[in-house]
């Protein structure tokens, strides 16, 4: 059970270093704050999240998942489904869950207070991917385990999805412009950096679009997809107006952000 977390953290570190190198060699968006100031806060928040939420809960979560699998709990285990089909359905269901919880986090005030820590980043690079408040991580973990129990999602499907989610979260936030043709092809199935940049826009017409994490199909199916043309990419204003001070990049500010400034979700201002 511990092997999964170790593997995921190792892959996360490897892909982080790869994308960070690509950003350094070919940045698409000019840096405003120093890397030291932004990265120290974002990376510190990630490490805090791992220590407070990831490590303590990892054993509990996978104990529940093994129980579900061994005792054949859940809807899919009650149906005559091949193991491969259960894995595929499980992966898609977990990604659909992330899409819907993401949309909910943009309209439910309490969840938005947590989620705005991620959106308040005034720049977007590989460290933005893991700029997530520990309480939001806890909420998402609860939803994920609940869905696994209800559907009977195999452990393999959960591990595969978490690895894909870790990699694509880094990829979607990378400060790198893909070749136009490659981006057009990839975004038919997967979320790309140009597509996700729209979601991080400070403007209401973009902010409530492109909620998907790994598979872009959810935005297309539920009509929240908005393309980001390459002549616009890199020029979109990012972040939230209420948290633009350079001081907001510090770990203490990030941890206390959900509890400061009673600001409703930005889309309610429209």
C-alpha positions as CSV (number, residue, x, y, z in Angstrom):
1,X,0.0,0.0,0.0
2,X,2.9,2.3,0.7
3,X,4.5,1.4,-2.7
4,X,1.8,3.4,-4.5
5,X,2.6,6.7,-2.8
6,X,6.3,6.2,-3.2
7,X,5.9,5.4,-6.9
8,X,3.6,8.4,-7.5
9,X,6.0,10.8,-5.7
10,X,8.9,9.4,-7.7
11,X,7.1,9.9,-11.0
12,X,5.9,13.3,-9.9
13,X,9.4,14.4,-9.2
14,X,10.7,13.0,-12.5
15,X,8.1,14.7,-14.6
16,X,8.4,17.9,-12.5
17,X,12.1,18.1,-13.3
18,X,11.4,17.4,-17.0
19,X,8.8,20.1,-17.4
20,X,10.7,22.5,-15.3
21,X,13.7,22.1,-17.6
22,X,11.5,22.6,-20.7
23,X,10.0,25.8,-19.1
24,X,13.5,27.0,-18.4
25,X,14.7,26.4,-22.0
26,X,11.6,27.6,-23.8
27,X,9.3,29.7,-21.5
28,X,6.2,30.9,-23.3
29,X,5.0,33.4,-20.6
30,X,7.4,35.9,-19.2
31,X,8.0,35.6,-15.4
32,X,6.9,38.5,-13.3
33,X,7.7,37.4,-9.7
34,X,11.1,35.7,-9.1
35,X,11.1,32.0,-9.3
36,X,12.5,31.9,-5.8
37,X,9.5,33.8,-4.4
38,X,6.8,31.8,-6.2
39,X,8.3,28.4,-6.1
40,X,9.2,28.5,-2.4
41,X,5.5,29.1,-1.6
42,X,4.0,26.7,-4.1
43,X,6.5,23.9,-3.3
44,X,6.2,24.4,0.4
45,X,2.4,24.1,0.2
46,X,2.8,20.9,-1.8
47,X,5.1,19.4,0.8
48,X,2.8,20.5,3.6
49,X,-0.1,18.8,1.8
50,X,1.9,15.6,1.4
51,X,2.9,15.5,5.1
52,X,-0.5,16.5,6.5
53,X,-2.9,14.7,4.1
54,X,-1.0,12.4,1.7
55,X,1.2,10.4,4.1
56,X,-1.3,9.9,7.0
57,X,-4.2,9.0,4.7
58,X,-2.5,6.9,2.1
59,X,-2.6,3.7,4.2
60,X,-6.2,4.2,5.2
61,X,-7.4,4.9,1.7
62,X,-5.7,1.9,0.2
63,X,-6.9,-0.3,3.1
64,X,-10.5,0.7,2.1
65,X,-9.8,0.1,-1.6
66,X,-8.3,-3.4,-0.9
67,X,-11.4,-4.2,1.2
68,X,-13.7,-3.1,-1.6
69,X,-11.8,-5.4,-4.0
70,X,-11.4,-8.4,-1.8
71,X,-15.0,-8.4,-0.6
72,X,-16.4,-7.5,-4.0
73,X,-18.1,-4.4,-2.8
74,X,-19.8,-2.0,-5.2
75,X,-21.9,-1.8,-8.3
76,X,-19.4,-3.1,-10.8
77,X,-18.7,-6.2,-8.7
78,X,-22.4,-7.0,-8.8
79,X,-22.4,-7.0,-12.6
80,X,-20.9,-9.5,-15.0
81,X,-18.1,-7.1,-16.0
82,X,-14.6,-8.3,-17.2
83,X,-11.7,-7.0,-15.1
84,X,-10.4,-4.9,-17.9
85,X,-13.8,-3.2,-18.4
86,X,-13.9,-2.5,-14.6
87,X,-10.5,-0.7,-14.8
88,X,-11.5,1.4,-17.9
89,X,-14.8,2.4,-16.3
90,X,-13.1,3.1,-13.0
91,X,-10.5,5.4,-14.6
92,X,-13.2,7.3,-16.6
93,X,-15.5,7.5,-13.5
94,X,-12.7,9.0,-11.4
95,X,-11.9,11.6,-14.0
96,X,-15.6,12.5,-14.4
97,X,-15.8,12.9,-10.6
98,X,-12.8,15.3,-10.7
99,X,-14.6,17.3,-13.5
100,X,-17.9,17.6,-11.5
101,X,-16.2,18.4,-8.2
102,X,-14.2,21.1,-10.0
103,X,-17.3,22.7,-11.3
104,X,-18.9,22.5,-7.8
105,X,-15.9,24.2,-6.3
106,X,-16.5,27.2,-8.6
107,X,-20.1,27.7,-7.4
108,X,-20.2,26.5,-3.8
109,X,-18.8,29.4,-1.6
110,X,-17.1,27.2,1.0
111,X,-15.5,25.0,-1.6
112,X,-14.5,28.0,-3.6
113,X,-12.6,29.4,-0.5
114,X,-10.4,26.3,-0.7
115,X,-10.1,26.2,-4.4
116,X,-9.2,29.8,-4.9
117,X,-5.8,29.1,-3.4
118,X,-5.0,27.4,-6.7
119,X,-6.5,30.1,-8.8
120,X,-4.8,33.0,-7.0
121,X,-1.5,32.2,-8.6
122,X,-0.8,35.2,-10.8
123,X,1.5,33.1,-13.0
124,X,1.2,29.6,-14.3
125,X,4.0,27.1,-14.4
126,X,4.8,23.6,-13.3
127,X,4.6,24.5,-9.6
128,X,1.0,25.8,-10.0
129,X,-0.2,22.2,-10.5
130,X,0.3,21.2,-6.9
131,X,-0.7,24.5,-5.4
132,X,-3.7,22.9,-3.6
133,X,-4.9,23.6,-0.1
134,X,-4.7,20.6,2.3
135,X,-8.3,20.9,3.1
136,X,-9.3,20.7,-0.5
137,X,-7.0,17.6,-0.9
138,X,-8.9,16.0,2.0
139,X,-12.3,16.8,0.4
140,X,-11.2,15.3,-2.9
141,X,-9.8,12.2,-1.3
142,X,-13.1,11.6,0.5
143,X,-15.1,11.9,-2.7
144,X,-12.7,9.6,-4.6
145,X,-12.9,6.9,-1.9
146,X,-16.6,7.2,-1.7
147,X,-17.0,6.7,-5.5
148,X,-14.6,3.7,-5.4
149,X,-16.8,2.1,-2.7
150,X,-20.0,2.8,-4.5
151,X,-18.9,1.6,-7.9
152,X,-16.4,-1.1,-6.7
153,X,-13.5,0.5,-8.6
154,X,-10.4,-1.8,-8.6
155,X,-7.2,-0.7,-6.9
156,X,-5.4,-0.9,-10.2
157,X,-7.8,1.6,-11.7
158,X,-7.3,4.0,-8.8
159,X,-3.5,3.8,-9.0
160,X,-3.5,4.2,-12.8
161,X,-5.7,7.2,-12.5
162,X,-3.7,8.9,-9.8
163,X,-0.5,8.5,-11.7
164,X,-2.2,9.9,-14.9
165,X,-3.7,12.8,-12.8
166,X,-0.3,13.6,-11.3
167,X,1.4,13.8,-14.7
168,X,-1.3,15.6,-16.5
169,X,-1.7,18.2,-13.7
170,X,2.0,19.1,-14.2
171,X,1.6,19.0,-18.0
172,X,-1.5,21.2,-18.0
173,X,0.1,24.0,-16.1
174,X,3.5,24.0,-17.8
175,X,4.7,27.3,-19.1
176,X,5.3,25.9,-22.6
177,X,3.7,26.4,-25.9
178,X,3.1,23.2,-27.9
179,X,3.3,23.2,-31.7
180,X,-0.1,24.2,-33.1
181,X,-0.8,20.9,-34.8
182,X,0.2,18.8,-31.8
183,X,-2.0,20.9,-29.5
184,X,-5.0,20.6,-31.9
185,X,-4.7,16.8,-32.0
186,X,-4.1,16.2,-28.3
187,X,-6.9,18.4,-27.1
188,X,-9.5,16.2,-28.8
189,X,-8.8,13.6,-26.0
190,X,-6.5,15.2,-23.4
191,X,-6.3,18.6,-21.6
192,X,-3.4,20.7,-23.0
193,X,-1.6,23.7,-21.4
194,X,-3.3,26.1,-23.8
195,X,-6.7,24.7,-23.0
196,X,-6.2,24.9,-19.2
197,X,-4.7,28.4,-19.4
198,X,-8.2,29.6,-20.3
199,X,-9.5,28.2,-17.1
200,X,-6.9,30.2,-15.1
201,X,-8.0,33.5,-16.7
202,X,-9.0,36.3,-14.3
203,X,-11.9,37.1,-16.6
204,X,-15.4,35.7,-16.1
205,X,-15.9,34.7,-19.7
206,X,-13.0,32.3,-19.5
207,X,-13.0,31.4,-15.8
208,X,-16.0,29.0,-15.9
209,X,-14.7,27.0,-18.8
210,X,-12.4,24.0,-19.3
211,X,-12.8,22.2,-16.0
212,X,-11.4,18.8,-17.1
213,X,-8.2,17.4,-15.6
214,X,-7.1,14.5,-17.8
215,X,-9.7,13.8,-20.5
216,X,-11.1,16.9,-22.4
217,X,-14.2,15.0,-23.3
218,X,-16.1,16.1,-20.2
219,X,-15.9,19.8,-21.2
220,X,-17.1,18.9,-24.7
221,X,-20.0,16.7,-23.5
222,X,-21.2,19.2,-20.9
223,X,-20.6,22.3,-23.0
224,X,-18.0,24.0,-20.9
225,X,-15.2,23.7,-23.5
226,X,-13.6,26.9,-24.8
227,X,-10.7,26.9,-27.2
228,X,-7.6,29.0,-26.5
229,X,-6.1,30.2,-29.8
230,X,-2.4,30.4,-29.8
231,X,-2.3,34.1,-30.6
232,X,-4.0,34.6,-27.3
233,X,-2.1,32.1,-25.2
234,X,0.4,33.8,-22.9
235,X,-1.5,37.1,-23.0
236,X,-4.4,36.1,-20.7
237,X,-4.4,37.8,-17.4
238,X,-4.1,35.2,-14.7
239,X,-5.0,35.1,-11.0
240,X,-7.6,36.7,-8.7
241,X,-7.7,40.5,-8.2
242,X,-8.1,40.2,-4.4
243,X,-4.9,38.2,-4.0
244,X,-2.4,40.0,-6.3
245,X,0.2,41.1,-3.8
246,X,3.7,39.5,-4.0
247,X,3.3,38.7,-0.3
248,X,0.4,36.3,-1.2
249,X,2.9,33.8,-2.5
250,X,4.2,32.9,1.0
251,X,3.2,29.6,2.6
252,X,1.4,31.2,5.6
253,X,-0.6,33.3,3.2
254,X,-1.6,30.3,1.1
255,X,-2.6,28.3,4.1
256,X,-4.8,31.1,5.6
257,X,-6.2,32.3,2.2
258,X,-9.5,30.3,2.6
259,X,-10.2,32.1,5.9
260,X,-9.4,35.7,4.8
261,X,-11.4,38.3,2.9
262,X,-15.0,37.3,2.5
263,X,-15.1,37.3,-1.2
264,X,-17.7,35.3,-3.1
265,X,-16.9,33.2,-6.2
266,X,-15.8,35.6,-9.0
267,X,-18.5,34.4,-11.4
268,X,-21.2,35.8,-8.9
269,X,-20.0,39.3,-9.7
270,X,-21.1,39.0,-13.3
